[in-house]
Amino acid sequence: MVSTGAVPNLVFRQLRGQRSAGEFAAAVRRAAREIGEQVACDARYIGRVESGEIRCPNYAYERVFLHMFPGASLADLGFSARESVRGRGAR
């Protein structure tokens, strides 16, 4: 098996608490509707975030997560800086 080098996002997993990935995905979709965003969040997406496959969410998910956890930054939610993930260094 080839290692992808993904680092699990344990912070995000803790934020989910006792909810299943599907229940948490439903909460993400509800929060998205509250702020007028459309995201197709499901249990698989939550699993990809928690496994570290998704190291930084796209802008729509970013807005939703920051709405769900007021005062938190992406780093506080266990995500990497967008610049380090996308390969766009400071200009």
Contacts in CASP RR format, 6 or more apart in sequence:
PFRMAT RR
TARGET T0000
AUTHOR 0000-0000-0000
METHOD contacts of the structure
MODEL  1
MVSTGAVPNLVFRQLRGQRSAGEFAAAVRRAAREIGEQVACDARYIGRVE
SGEIRCPNYAYERVFLHMFPGASLADLGFSARESVRGRGAR
4 53 0 8 1.000
6 51 0 8 1.000
6 52 0 8 1.000
6 53 0 8 1.000
6 55 0 8 1.000
7 52 0 8 1.000
7 55 0 8 1.000
8 50 0 8 1.000
8 51 0 8 1.000
8 52 0 8 1.000
9 49 0 8 1.000
9 50 0 8 1.000
9 51 0 8 1.000
9 52 0 8 1.000
9 55 0 8 1.000
9 77 0 8 1.000
9 78 0 8 1.000
9 79 0 8 1.000
10 50 0 8 1.000
10 78 0 8 1.000
11 76 0 8 1.000
11 77 0 8 1.000
11 78 0 8 1.000
12 49 0 8 1.000
12 50 0 8 1.000
12 77 0 8 1.000
12 78 0 8 1.000
12 79 0 8 1.000
13 50 0 8 1.000
15 69 0 8 1.000
15 77 0 8 1.000
16 24 0 8 1.000
16 46 0 8 1.000
16 50 0 8 1.000
17 24 0 8 1.000
19 27 0 8 1.000
20 43 0 8 1.000
21 43 0 8 1.000
21 44 0 8 1.000
21 46 0 8 1.000
21 47 0 8 1.000
21 50 0 8 1.000
22 42 0 8 1.000
22 43 0 8 1.000
22 46 0 8 1.000
24 46 0 8 1.000
25 41 0 8 1.000
25 42 0 8 1.000
25 43 0 8 1.000
25 45 0 8 1.000
25 46 0 8 1.000
27 68 0 8 1.000
28 39 0 8 1.000
28 41 0 8 1.000
28 46 0 8 1.000
28 61 0 8 1.000
28 64 0 8 1.000
28 65 0 8 1.000
28 68 0 8 1.000
29 39 0 8 1.000
29 41 0 8 1.000
31 64 0 8 1.000
31 67 0 8 1.000
31 68 0 8 1.000
32 38 0 8 1.000
32 39 0 8 1.000
32 41 0 8 1.000
32 60 0 8 1.000
32 64 0 8 1.000
34 67 0 8 1.000
35 63 0 8 1.000
35 64 0 8 1.000
35 67 0 8 1.000
37 60 0 8 1.000
37 63 0 8 1.000
37 64 0 8 1.000
38 60 0 8 1.000
39 60 0 8 1.000
39 61 0 8 1.000
39 64 0 8 1.000
41 61 0 8 1.000
41 64 0 8 1.000
45 54 0 8 1.000
47 53 0 8 1.000
48 54 0 8 1.000
49 57 0 8 1.000
55 79 0 8 1.000
55 80 0 8 1.000
55 85 0 8 1.000
56 74 0 8 1.000
56 79 0 8 1.000
56 80 0 8 1.000
56 81 0 8 1.000
56 82 0 8 1.000
56 85 0 8 1.000
56 86 0 8 1.000
57 65 0 8 1.000
57 74 0 8 1.000
57 79 0 8 1.000
62 74 0 8 1.000
65 72 0 8 1.000
65 74 0 8 1.000
65 77 0 8 1.000
66 72 0 8 1.000
66 73 0 8 1.000
66 74 0 8 1.000
69 76 0 8 1.000
69 77 0 8 1.000
74 81 0 8 1.000
74 82 0 8 1.000
75 81 0 8 1.000
82 88 0 8 1.000
83 89 0 8 1.000
83 90 0 8 1.000
END
